[in-house]
Amino acid sequence: MWNHQIDANLIYAALDCCKKDVNLTIQLLSKFEQWKFRDNNEQNYKKGMNKFLEKRCSNHNVNLFFMFCVKNKTVSAIKLSTVITVNDGLPFVKKNKKNL
């Protein structure tokens, strides 16, 4: 399903949301993957992605994931993405992604 390529920061964010429960995280990520392609959700994110970028939330997968979590309320999704990006710090950078 994921073609062995998934954003490590997306996994980190999902684990954080699920309080580190791996089984729940897998279920959540599966539902997210289905949601992403339904009802043009990914395209809707692209229309408002500049709002995320203004808050320095530059990981589009994580931003889209938080839109899924808050049921498309962009303002709340931006707040969640900002918190995990700035306060918690997303642990993986592009250099790390090559090793996954």
N, CA and C atoms as a LAMMPS dump frame, in Angstrom:
ITEM: TIMESTEP
0
ITEM: NUMBER OF ATOMS
300
ITEM: BOX BOUNDS ff ff ff
-5.0000000000000000e+02 5.0000000000000000e+02
-5.0000000000000000e+02 5.0000000000000000e+02
-5.0000000000000000e+02 5.0000000000000000e+02
ITEM: ATOMS id mol type element x y z
1 1 1 N 0.817 -1.189 0
2 1 2 C 0 0 0
3 1 3 C 0.862 1.255 0
4 2 1 N 1.911 1.29 0.793
5 2 2 C 2.752 2.472 0.913
6 2 3 C 3.961 2.406 -0.009
7 3 1 N 4.128 1.304 -0.752
8 3 2 C 5.278 1.12 -1.64
9 3 3 C 6.595 1.27 -0.889
10 4 1 N 6.601 0.928 0.363
11 4 2 C 7.795 0.989 1.204
12 4 3 C 8.375 2.393 1.276
13 5 1 N 7.59 3.392 0.966
14 5 2 C 8.038 4.773 1.077
15 5 3 C 6.987 5.561 1.834
16 6 1 N 7.316 5.947 3.029
17 6 2 C 6.425 6.77 3.827
18 6 3 C 7.289 7.778 4.571
19 7 1 N 6.777 8.941 4.713
20 7 2 C 7.479 10.018 5.388
21 7 3 C 7.661 9.651 6.866
22 8 1 N 8.881 9.616 7.329
23 8 2 C 9.169 9.259 8.723
24 8 3 C 8.521 10.245 9.688
25 9 1 N 8.422 11.508 9.303
26 9 2 C 7.773 12.488 10.167
27 9 3 C 6.271 12.24 10.258
28 10 1 N 5.682 11.703 9.217
29 10 2 C 4.271 11.342 9.252
30 10 3 C 4.054 10.204 10.252
31 11 1 N 4.933 9.233 10.239
32 11 2 C 4.853 8.136 11.217
33 11 3 C 5.015 8.684 12.623
34 12 1 N 5.97 9.579 12.807
35 12 2 C 6.204 10.201 14.115
36 12 3 C 4.946 10.933 14.59
37 13 1 N 4.333 11.722 13.712
38 13 2 C 3.134 12.481 14.073
39 13 3 C 1.978 11.538 14.415
40 14 1 N 1.814 10.485 13.634
41 14 2 C 0.738 9.523 13.891
42 14 3 C 0.97 8.781 15.205
43 15 1 N 2.208 8.376 15.456
44 15 2 C 2.518 7.719 16.734
45 15 3 C 2.239 8.648 17.903
46 16 1 N 2.576 9.913 17.733
47 16 2 C 2.336 10.902 18.783
48 16 3 C 0.835 11.053 19.04
49 17 1 N 0.038 11.086 17.987
50 17 2 C -1.424 11.198 18.124
51 17 3 C -2.019 9.972 18.805
52 18 1 N -1.43 8.824 18.553
53 18 2 C -1.952 7.562 19.09
54 18 3 C -1.271 7.152 20.392
55 19 1 N -0.547 8.076 20.988
56 19 2 C 0.149 7.81 22.258
57 19 3 C 1.033 6.578 22.161
58 20 1 N 1.731 6.464 21.033
59 20 2 C 2.73 5.434 20.765
60 20 3 C 2.162 4.017 20.662
61 21 1 N 0.862 3.888 20.431
62 21 2 C 0.231 2.585 20.206
63 21 3 C 0.41 2.23 18.728
64 22 1 N 1.246 1.241 18.451
65 22 2 C 1.611 0.904 17.078
66 22 3 C 0.405 0.406 16.286
67 23 1 N -0.397 -0.449 16.855
68 23 2 C -1.557 -0.99 16.136
69 23 3 C -2.553 0.112 15.779
70 24 1 N -2.81 0.992 16.713
71 24 2 C -3.709 2.109 16.463
72 24 3 C -3.122 3.047 15.403
73 25 1 N -1.807 3.237 15.443
74 25 2 C -1.131 4.084 14.454
75 25 3 C -1.277 3.505 13.052
76 26 1 N -1.103 2.206 12.904
77 26 2 C -1.247 1.552 11.598
78 26 3 C -2.666 1.728 11.072
79 27 1 N -3.657 1.56 11.943
80 27 2 C -5.047 1.745 11.54
81 27 3 C -5.302 3.187 11.106
82 28 1 N -4.781 4.134 11.88
83 28 2 C -4.965 5.548 11.572
84 28 3 C -4.322 5.911 10.238
85 29 1 N -3.112 5.434 9.999
86 29 2 C -2.425 5.725 8.74
87 29 3 C -3.146 5.091 7.543
88 30 1 N -3.727 3.925 7.74
89 30 2 C -4.498 3.293 6.66
90 30 3 C -5.735 4.114 6.327
91 31 1 N -6.432 4.577 7.357
92 31 2 C -7.608 5.417 7.129
93 31 3 C -7.21 6.735 6.478
94 32 1 N -6.08 7.278 6.897
95 32 2 C -5.586 8.52 6.308
96 32 3 C -5.297 8.334 4.826
97 33 1 N -4.668 7.24 4.468
98 33 2 C -4.326 6.98 3.065
99 33 3 C -5.598 6.902 2.217
100 34 1 N -6.632 6.272 2.729
101 34 2 C -7.902 6.196 2.007
102 34 3 C -8.541 7.576 1.896
103 35 1 N -8.537 8.321 2.99
104 35 2 C -9.145 9.652 3.022
105 35 3 C -8.468 10.609 2.055
106 36 1 N -7.169 10.484 1.952
107 36 2 C -6.383 11.417 1.147
108 36 3 C -6.869 11.463 -0.3
109 37 1 N -7.284 10.346 -0.836
110 37 2 C -7.674 10.282 -2.237
111 37 3 C -9.182 10.393 -2.46
112 38 1 N -9.932 10.481 -1.376
113 38 2 C -11.376 10.654 -1.493
114 38 3 C -11.732 12.134 -1.521
115 39 1 N -12.777 12.48 -2.202
116 39 2 C -13.352 13.831 -2.188
117 39 3 C -12.332 14.934 -2.466
118 40 1 N -11.309 14.643 -3.236
119 40 2 C -10.284 15.637 -3.589
120 40 3 C -9.619 16.28 -2.376
121 41 1 N -9.468 15.533 -1.298
122 41 2 C -8.882 16.089 -0.083
123 41 3 C -7.459 16.582 -0.303
124 42 1 N -6.685 15.842 -1.071
125 42 2 C -5.311 16.262 -1.336
126 42 3 C -5.291 17.554 -2.167
127 43 1 N -6.2 17.666 -3.109
128 43 2 C -6.294 18.885 -3.924
129 43 3 C -6.767 20.068 -3.088
130 44 1 N -7.679 19.823 -2.157
131 44 2 C -8.147 20.892 -1.263
132 44 3 C -7.001 21.417 -0.405
133 45 1 N -6.137 20.524 0.042
134 45 2 C -4.975 20.962 0.817
135 45 3 C -4.079 21.86 -0.032
136 46 1 N -3.87 21.472 -1.276
137 46 2 C -2.978 22.238 -2.148
138 46 3 C -3.475 23.669 -2.343
139 47 1 N -4.784 23.854 -2.313
140 47 2 C -5.345 25.206 -2.46
141 47 3 C -4.969 26.099 -1.279
142 48 1 N -4.875 25.522 -0.074
143 48 2 C -4.594 26.33 1.113
144 48 3 C -3.252 26.064 1.747
145 49 1 N -2.347 25.413 1.023
146 49 2 C -1.076 25.031 1.639
147 49 3 C -0.215 26.233 2.008
148 50 1 N -0.429 27.379 1.379
149 50 2 C 0.359 28.563 1.725
150 50 3 C 0.112 29.012 3.161
151 51 1 N -1.088 28.755 3.688
152 51 2 C -1.383 29.094 5.08
153 51 3 C -0.488 28.286 6.018
154 52 1 N -0.235 27.037 5.666
155 52 2 C 0.663 26.204 6.471
156 52 3 C 2.101 26.705 6.355
157 53 1 N 2.496 27.03 5.143
158 53 2 C 3.875 27.47 4.914
159 53 3 C 4.173 28.784 5.631
160 54 1 N 3.169 29.641 5.774
161 54 2 C 3.352 30.894 6.508
162 54 3 C 3.719 30.641 7.967
163 55 1 N 3.261 29.534 8.512
164 55 2 C 3.556 29.165 9.908
165 55 3 C 4.763 28.237 10.007
166 56 1 N 5.52 28.131 8.92
167 56 2 C 6.725 27.307 8.843
168 56 3 C 6.45 25.806 8.949
169 57 1 N 5.271 25.407 8.546
170 57 2 C 4.901 23.996 8.519
171 57 3 C 5.103 23.518 7.084
172 58 1 N 6.293 23.055 6.794
173 58 2 C 6.641 22.771 5.409
174 58 3 C 6.545 21.296 5.021
175 59 1 N 6.172 20.434 5.939
176 59 2 C 6.02 19.025 5.6
177 59 3 C 4.581 18.786 5.161
178 60 1 N 4.386 18.674 3.869
179 60 2 C 3.038 18.591 3.314
180 60 3 C 2.303 17.323 3.743
181 61 1 N 3.019 16.23 3.912
182 61 2 C 2.374 14.992 4.372
183 61 3 C 1.816 15.152 5.779
184 62 1 N 2.585 15.767 6.653
185 62 2 C 2.141 15.988 8.034
186 62 3 C 0.983 16.978 8.057
187 63 1 N 1.076 18.037 7.276
188 63 2 C -0.009 19.021 7.222
189 63 3 C -1.31 18.379 6.762
190 64 1 N -1.233 17.581 5.723
191 64 2 C -2.408 16.891 5.201
192 64 3 C -2.952 15.908 6.24
193 65 1 N -2.062 15.249 6.953
194 65 2 C -2.466 14.314 8.01
195 65 3 C -3.269 15.034 9.092
196 66 1 N -2.822 16.222 9.484
197 66 2 C -3.553 16.957 10.517
198 66 3 C -4.888 17.487 9.996
199 67 1 N -4.974 17.769 8.706
200 67 2 C -6.285 18.12 8.131
201 67 3 C -7.235 16.936 8.264
202 68 1 N -6.708 15.736 8.036
203 68 2 C -7.495 14.513 8.2
204 68 3 C -7.935 14.36 9.654
205 69 1 N -7.041 14.615 10.581
206 69 2 C -7.338 14.425 12.003
207 69 3 C -8.409 15.381 12.524
208 70 1 N -8.439 16.595 11.996
209 70 2 C -9.412 17.574 12.494
210 70 3 C -10.574 17.765 11.526
211 71 1 N -10.722 16.856 10.614
212 71 2 C -11.834 16.834 9.662
213 71 3 C -11.924 18.121 8.843
214 72 1 N -10.8 18.481 8.243
215 72 2 C -10.729 19.568 7.264
216 72 3 C -10.903 20.973 7.83
217 73 1 N -10.744 21.176 9.111
218 73 2 C -10.77 22.529 9.668
219 73 3 C -9.349 23.069 9.558
220 74 1 N -9.099 23.826 8.538
221 74 2 C -7.741 24.252 8.206
222 74 3 C -7.068 24.981 9.358
223 75 1 N -7.776 25.854 10.054
224 75 2 C -7.161 26.625 11.14
225 75 3 C -6.659 25.694 12.24
226 76 1 N -7.459 24.733 12.637
227 76 2 C -7.043 23.783 13.669
228 76 3 C -5.9 22.902 13.184
229 77 1 N -5.929 22.516 11.934
230 77 2 C -4.858 21.695 11.362
231 77 3 C -3.548 22.466 11.361
232 78 1 N -3.607 23.751 11.07
233 78 2 C -2.398 24.583 11.087
234 78 3 C -1.842 24.651 12.499
235 79 1 N -2.713 24.805 13.487
236 79 2 C -2.254 24.864 14.884
237 79 3 C -1.569 23.558 15.284
238 80 1 N -2.175 22.432 14.953
239 80 2 C -1.58 21.138 15.291
240 80 3 C -0.246 20.945 14.589
241 81 1 N -0.196 21.287 13.324
242 81 2 C 1.031 21.133 12.559
243 81 3 C 2.126 22.041 13.102
244 82 1 N 1.753 23.247 13.495
245 82 2 C 2.723 24.178 14.078
246 82 3 C 3.273 23.637 15.393
247 83 1 N 2.406 23.108 16.218
248 83 2 C 2.844 22.573 17.513
249 83 3 C 3.847 21.452 17.33
250 84 1 N 3.529 20.512 16.465
251 84 2 C 4.44 19.376 16.308
252 84 3 C 5.708 19.773 15.558
253 85 1 N 5.622 20.783 14.699
254 85 2 C 6.792 21.224 13.95
255 85 3 C 7.709 22.077 14.814
256 86 1 N 7.142 23.043 15.515
257 86 2 C 7.943 24.003 16.264
258 86 3 C 8.232 23.521 17.687
259 87 1 N 7.193 23.177 18.421
260 87 2 C 7.372 22.814 19.823
261 87 3 C 8.026 21.452 20.003
262 88 1 N 7.474 20.457 19.328
263 88 2 C 7.999 19.102 19.475
264 88 3 C 9.194 18.876 18.573
265 89 1 N 9.194 19.543 17.442
266 89 2 C 10.276 19.361 16.474
267 89 3 C 10.119 18.046 15.748
268 90 1 N 9.987 18.119 14.455
269 90 2 C 9.926 16.882 13.679
270 90 3 C 11.345 16.34 13.584
271 91 1 N 11.562 15.11 13.976
272 91 2 C 12.923 14.597 14.147
273 91 3 C 13.672 14.237 12.873
274 92 1 N 12.981 14.09 11.763
275 92 2 C 13.652 13.601 10.568
276 92 3 C 13.791 14.718 9.533
277 93 1 N 14.939 14.808 8.951
278 93 2 C 15.197 15.792 7.907
279 93 3 C 15.476 15.043 6.611
280 94 1 N 15.612 15.762 5.513
281 94 2 C 15.794 15.105 4.214
282 94 3 C 16.99 14.169 4.209
283 95 1 N 18.052 14.531 4.907
284 95 2 C 19.241 13.69 4.948
285 95 3 C 18.908 12.31 5.542
286 96 1 N 18.056 12.278 6.562
287 96 2 C 17.662 11.034 7.198
288 96 3 C 16.79 10.184 6.292
289 97 1 N 15.965 10.799 5.45
290 97 2 C 15.029 10.066 4.62
291 97 3 C 15.738 9.124 3.654
292 98 1 N 16.939 9.46 3.263
293 98 2 C 17.684 8.601 2.339
294 98 3 C 18.016 7.263 2.99
295 99 1 N 18.118 7.257 4.32
296 99 2 C 18.512 6.048 5.032
297 99 3 C 17.339 5.135 5.34
298 100 1 N 16.104 5.592 5.119
299 100 2 C 14.935 4.78 5.462
300 100 3 C 14.549 3.833 4.358
